[in-house]
């Protein structure tokens, strides 16, 4: 219980940041769309690049992002199939982003640091990269397919720099190249920017606190996928690997479980804003999931993580 209360207290600044984003959008006319472009094309690739460069890479560790990517894809595509049968508006194409990934960066990194310390945080970031790859490839493609044709959607995915940042960092890391000391403060500052602007853009997407849920079928299915399906899949992987395959250790299971219980990704709002695909629906659902996670994460951590 003490750990749950400490975690609850640690998360409060994130919600203050969301509120500041709402104030900026409501009263200062701040544009979430401009910030979304900066986040997707500059800040996120920088965080991915620096995270991979700092990680101790081995064959098993390099495969972790692809493992997480695979889990995200299965969950996202499965819920898209359901969404297309229950939701009649264009927001259905956002379902894979809503349930497949999570707010693993803006929200999850501070929590991982609190729970696992610096050493565990590095492993968490490597696992988290799989969700970033999913957001910037399969998730973005499926969301874009709701508005664009196949060719246009693939072109937009090919323009996203995060995938290239990941591959470049893997090559440089394995070649023994490190980030020059003079640039380390820059990447540290970009990680802070990643968290602050990522949470503020959620608030900017909410023009009114009335009607946050929007389409109740979308919100209900998104919550089911994010807070039920994903944790069940993570726990199933934990049990199977611990009892049958034996590839990974407890630290990996804990990192993937933390990914599974984070709220819906703030980047869902970023991408919905860029594609002009139900951005208010996305922002409202993301904010509700973030509020829900304030209680959900401490409880789940207390019940599952040793």
Secondary structure, DSSP 4 states (H G I P E B T S, - for coil): -HHHHHHHHHHHHHHHHHHHHHHHHHHS---HHHHHHHIIIIIHHHHHHHHHHHS---HHHHHHHHHHHHHHHHHHHHHHHHHHHH--SGGGGGHHHHHHS--TTTTHHHHHHHHHHHHHHHHHHHHHHHHHHHIIIIIHHHHHHTTS-HHHHHHHHHT-SHHHHHHHHHHHHHTT----HHHHHHHHHHHHHHHHHHHHHHHHT-S-STTTT-SHHHHHHHHHIIIIIHHHHHHHHHHHIIIII--S-HHHHHHHHHHHHS-S-THHHHHHHHHTSSHHHHHHHHHHHHHHHHHHHHHHHHHH--
